[in-house]
């Protein structure tokens, strides 16, 4: 089977309706997962039951592949209910896209078929001590034993690692290989010995279960993903842009969710004593927050358009151009910083009871803590450094 199919510009209404209902259930559970720091198993089970773990590929009976704009909308909705769950799903879909876009063979086709039938959760293992989450390097060599590859890998952070069914892991082929010679390998849970070496006690995003892990196990040679594909190309054309787009969609969904909740709170006649509807300051603050949300929304939609224009029209090399990389990095920086600032301003508007204090009406306090993580996920300083260097190459801005 080869996955060459048309992309649908519109998500099926039934699918979006399913996602909205799921988001409502996630919102009801989100407070408990935040307080207990527990992984949202029920939410992931719901996503599996609804076949949303394979949302980016067509059904086995055929059909169109949903557009990236559709996937982005789904990420927004899921994250509006529970940002931890939305991010787990977004990172999973990022890995699914890697499986789709690599050089396909019988093994990868088999994986995609199984993915649709079994709905596994895929965890990404890219972090290492000493280099953090830098995607284009690896310090961990594989060992070859006949037709098998042996993995021995430490990872400081693996989102959902204790609950994942499949793993995509960055390694280097040999001990003598340069760190830049990165390979991506696929492994199933039953093939691995998984040891959690650190807990996840975070300020926010407490449901992601982003623990440190020691991973050991033997896999077949065929489990080297994209063996005929240059990993840097796979990363630059798929992993990085898909990550920045879907992460930003999640952060935007979380911020939009609390903004809509704040507006409903202000409009409620029972809260007339709390909010002065004659206040110019109130309206100016609401307008400022809306401006920030709309700015990120428009930039996100523009980057989705650019990505789809390049990738689905056969211009994949344009995704490696300095200008596109500056823009996709800017999306992540803009979304992570602007949406956190917008949430901070919403706390000022909501006040002590509904903004700063945990309450059952409006989870602004949780959204604030969750969104604080956004600039730290592949730290913005790294992206600014990369963009600064790229600007010396791509420096013409005037028409």
C-alpha positions in Angstrom: 0.0 0.0 0.0 1.3 3.5 -0.8 -0.2 6.6 0.8 -0.5 8.9 -2.2 -3.8 10.5 -1.8 -5.6 13.8 -2.0 -5.8 16.2 0.9 -9.2 17.4 2.1 -9.5 21.1 3.0 -12.4 20.5 5.3 -12.6 18.2 8.3 -15.6 15.9 8.4 -18.3 17.6 10.5 -18.9 14.4 12.4 -15.2 14.3 13.3 -15.1 17.8 14.6 -18.3 17.1 16.5 -16.6 14.1 18.0 -13.6 16.2 19.0 -15.8 18.9 20.6 -17.6 16.3 22.7 -14.2 14.8 23.7 -12.9 18.2 24.7 -15.9 18.7 27.0 -15.2 15.4 28.8 -11.5 16.3 29.0 -12.4 19.7 30.6 -14.4 17.9 33.3 -11.4 15.7 34.1 -8.6 18.3 33.7 -8.8 19.6 37.3 -8.3 16.2 38.8 -5.4 15.4 36.5 -3.8 18.7 37.4 -4.2 18.3 41.1 -3.0 14.7 41.1 -0.4 15.0 38.5 -1.9 12.0 36.8 -1.6 10.9 33.2 -5.0 11.3 31.4 -5.5 7.6 30.6 -9.3 8.0 30.2 -8.8 10.8 27.7 -6.3 8.7 25.6 -8.7 5.8 25.7 -11.5 8.1 24.4 -9.2 9.2 21.5 -8.4 5.6 20.7 -12.1 4.6 20.7 -12.9 7.5 18.4 -10.0 6.4 16.0 -8.4 9.9 16.5 -4.9 8.4 16.9 -4.9 7.9 13.2 -6.7 11.1 12.3 -4.1 12.3 9.9 -4.4 9.2 7.6 -7.4 8.1 5.5 -9.5 5.2 6.5 -8.6 1.7 5.5 -11.5 1.7 3.0 -10.0 4.8 1.3 -10.8 8.5 1.4 -9.2 11.8 1.6 -6.5 12.8 4.1 -7.5 15.7 6.4 -5.7 18.9 5.8 -3.2 20.3 8.3 -5.6 23.1 9.0 -8.1 20.5 10.0 -5.6 18.8 12.3 -4.7 22.2 13.8 -8.4 22.8 14.5 -8.6 19.4 16.3 -5.6 20.2 18.4 -7.1 23.6 19.4 -10.4 22.0 20.5 -8.7 19.1 22.4 -6.3 21.5 24.2 -9.2 23.9 25.1 -10.5 21.0 27.3 -7.1 19.8 28.6 -3.8 21.2 27.3 -1.9 18.2 28.6 -4.1 15.8 26.5 -4.0 18.1 23.5 -0.2 18.2 23.6 0.1 14.4 24.0 -2.1 14.0 20.9 -0.3 16.7 18.9 3.1 15.1 19.6 1.6 11.7 18.7 0.3 13.0 15.4 3.7 14.6 14.7 5.2 11.0 14.9 2.5 9.6 12.7 3.4 12.2 10.1 7.0 11.0 10.3 5.8 7.5 9.5 3.7 8.8 6.6 6.4 11.0 5.1 9.4 8.8 5.3 10.5 6.7 2.3 7.8 4.1 2.4 8.4 0.3 2.2 6.5 -2.8 3.2 7.4 -2.4 6.8 6.2 1.2 7.1 3.0 0.4 5.2 2.4 -2.4 7.7 2.9 0.0 10.6 0.4 2.5 9.1 -2.1 -0.2 8.6 -1.6 -1.4 12.2 -1.8 2.2 13.5 -5.3 2.5 12.0 -6.5 -0.8 13.4 -4.8 -0.7 16.9 -4.7 3.1 17.6 -1.4 2.9 19.6 0.0 6.0 21.4 3.5 6.9 20.0 6.1 8.5 22.2 9.0 10.5 20.8 12.4 10.0 22.4 14.8 12.8 21.3 16.2 14.3 24.5 19.6 13.3 25.9 21.7 14.5 28.8 24.1 17.2 27.6 22.3 18.2 24.5 18.7 18.5 25.7 16.1 18.2 22.9 18.4 19.2 20.0 16.9 17.2 17.2 19.8 17.1 14.7 22.3 15.3 17.0 22.5 12.1 19.0 25.1 10.8 21.5 23.7 7.3 21.9 25.1 4.6 19.5 23.3 1.4 18.5 25.0 -1.9 18.7 24.6 -4.4 15.8 24.1 -8.1 16.6 23.5 -10.1 13.5 20.2 -8.8 12.1 19.3 -7.1 15.3 20.0 -3.6 16.7 20.5 -3.1 20.4 19.3 0.1 22.0 20.6 1.5 25.3 19.3 5.0 25.7 18.9 7.5 28.5 16.2 10.2 27.9 15.7 13.0 30.5 12.1 13.7 29.2 9.7 11.3 27.4 6.2 12.7 27.2 3.7 9.8 28.1 6.6 7.4 28.1 5.2 5.2 30.9 1.9 4.7 28.9 3.1 4.7 25.2 2.6 1.7 23.0 5.2 2.6 20.3 8.4 4.6 20.4 10.3 6.6 17.8 13.9 7.0 19.1 16.8 9.0 17.8 20.2 7.2 17.9 23.5 7.3 16.0 24.5 4.2 14.1 27.9 3.4 15.7 30.1 4.6 18.6 32.5 6.2 16.2 29.8 8.0 14.2 29.6 11.8 14.5 26.8 13.1 16.7 25.3 14.6 13.6 24.7 11.2 12.0 21.2 10.7 13.5 19.0 7.7 12.8 15.4 7.2 13.8 14.4 3.8 15.0 10.9 2.3 15.8 10.3 0.1 18.8 7.3 -1.5 20.4 6.7 -1.5 24.1 7.0 -5.3 24.3 10.5 -5.1 22.8 11.9 -2.8 25.4 12.9 -2.7 29.1 11.6 0.6 30.3 12.8 2.1 33.5 11.5 5.5 34.8 14.4 7.3 36.4 12.7 10.6 37.3 9.2 11.8 38.2 7.2 14.6 36.7 6.5 17.2 39.4 6.0 20.3 37.3 4.4 23.8 37.7 2.0 23.0 34.9 1.3 20.5 32.2 1.1 18.0 35.0 -0.9 15.4 33.0 1.7 14.8 30.3 3.7 12.3 32.4 7.0 13.7 30.9 9.3 11.4 32.9 13.0 10.6 32.5 13.5 7.0 31.2 16.2 4.5 30.6 15.4 2.4 27.5 17.0 -0.9 26.5 16.0 -3.5 24.0 16.7 -5.3 20.7 14.9 -4.5 17.4 15.1 -5.7 13.8 17.1 -3.9 11.2 13.9 -3.1 9.3 12.8 -0.9 12.3 15.3 1.8 11.3 12.8 4.4 10.1 13.5 6.2 6.9 16.8 4.3 6.4 16.9 5.6 2.8 15.9 9.1 4.0 18.4 11.7 5.3 17.3 12.3 8.9 18.0 16.0 8.7 15.7 16.2 5.7 13.0 14.3 7.6 13.4 16.5 10.6 13.4 19.8 8.7 10.6 18.9 6.3 8.3 17.1 8.8 9.2 16.8 12.5 10.1 20.5 13.2 7.3 22.3 11.2 4.6 19.8 12.3 5.7 20.2 15.9 5.7 24.0 15.8 2.3 24.1 14.0 0.5 21.6 16.2 2.1 22.8 19.5 1.1 26.4 18.7 -2.4 25.2 17.9 -2.6 23.5 21.3 -1.4 26.7 23.1 -3.9 28.8 21.1 -6.7 26.4 21.9 -6.0 26.6 25.6 -5.9 30.4 25.5 -9.0 30.7 23.4 -10.9 28.4 25.7 -10.2 30.5 28.8 -10.9 33.7 26.9 -14.4 32.4 25.8 -15.0 31.4 29.4 -13.9 34.8 30.7 -16.3 36.5 28.3 -19.2 34.3 29.4 -18.3 35.1 33.0 -18.4 38.9 32.4 -21.7 38.6 30.4 -23.4 36.7 33.2 -25.8 39.0 35.0 -24.9 37.4 38.4 -21.4 38.9 38.1 -22.5 42.5 37.6 -21.0 43.5 40.9 -17.6 42.0 39.9 -17.2 43.5 36.5 -17.9 47.2 35.7 -19.5 47.2 32.2 -19.1 51.0 32.1 -15.3 50.7 32.4 -13.3 51.8 29.4 -10.3 50.0 30.9 -12.2 46.6 30.9 -13.0 47.0 27.2 -9.5 48.1 26.3 -8.0 45.0 28.2 -10.4 42.6 26.4 -9.5 44.2 23.1 -5.8 43.8 23.8 -6.2 40.1 24.6 -8.3 39.5 21.5 -5.6 41.2 19.4 -3.0 38.8 20.8 -5.1 35.7 20.2 -6.0 36.9 16.6 -2.3 37.7 15.9 -1.2 34.2 16.8 -4.2 32.7 14.9 -3.5 34.6 11.7 0.2 33.7 11.8 -0.6 30.1 12.5 -3.0 29.9 9.5 -0.4 31.6 7.3 2.3 29.0 8.3 -0.2 26.1 7.7 -0.9 27.6 4.2 2.9 27.9 3.5 3.6 24.4 4.7 0.8 22.8 2.7 1.6 24.8 -0.4 5.2 23.6 -0.3 4.7 20.0 0.8 1.6 18.9 -1.1 2.6 20.6 -4.3 6.0 18.8 -4.5 8.1 21.7 -3.3 9.5 20.0 -0.3 12.9 21.5 -0.7 11.4 25.0 -0.1 10.8 23.8 3.5 14.6 23.8 3.9 14.9 27.4 2.8 16.1 30.0 5.3 13.0 32.1 5.0 10.5 29.3 5.7 12.6 28.2 8.7 12.7 31.7 10.1 8.9 31.9 9.8 8.2 28.5 11.3 10.6 29.2 14.2 8.9 32.6 14.6 5.5 30.9 14.9 6.6 28.9 17.9 8.3 31.9 19.6 5.3 34.2 18.9 2.7 31.7 20.0 4.5 30.6 23.2 5.3 34.2 24.4 2.2 36.0 23.2 -0.4 33.5 24.5 1.3 33.3 27.9 1.1 37.2 28.1 -2.5 37.1 27.0 -3.4 34.6 29.8 -1.5 36.8 32.3 -3.6 39.8 31.2 -6.8 37.7 31.5 -5.9 37.1 35.1 -5.8 40.8 35.6 -9.3 41.1 34.1 -10.8 38.2 36.0 -9.3 39.3 39.4 -8.3 37.4 42.4 -11.3 35.0 42.7 -11.7 33.9 39.1 -8.1 34.6 37.8 -5.5 34.0 40.4 -7.3 31.4 42.5 -8.1 27.9 41.4 -11.9 27.7 41.0 -14.6 25.6 39.3 -15.8 28.3 36.9 -12.7 29.4 35.0 -9.4 27.5 34.9 -7.3 30.6 34.2 -4.8 29.7 37.0 -4.2 26.3 35.5 -3.9 27.7 31.9 -1.3 30.3 33.2 0.8 27.5 34.7 0.4 25.3 31.7 1.3 28.0 29.1 4.4 28.9 31.1 5.9 25.7 29.7 5.5 26.8 26.1 8.7 28.9 25.7 10.7 26.1 27.4 9.6 23.3 25.0 12.7 23.4 22.7 13.8 26.7 24.4 13.0 29.9 22.5 16.6 31.1 23.0 17.7 28.2 20.7 15.3 29.3 18.0 16.2 32.9 18.3 19.9 32.0 17.9 19.1 29.9 14.8 17.0 32.7 13.3 19.7 35.3 14.0 22.2 33.3 11.9 19.6 32.6 9.2 18.9 36.4 9.0 22.4 36.9 7.7 21.6 34.7 4.7 18.0 35.8 4.2 18.1 39.5 4.9 16.0 41.2 2.2 12.6 42.2 3.5 11.4 45.1 1.3 9.1 44.4 -1.7 
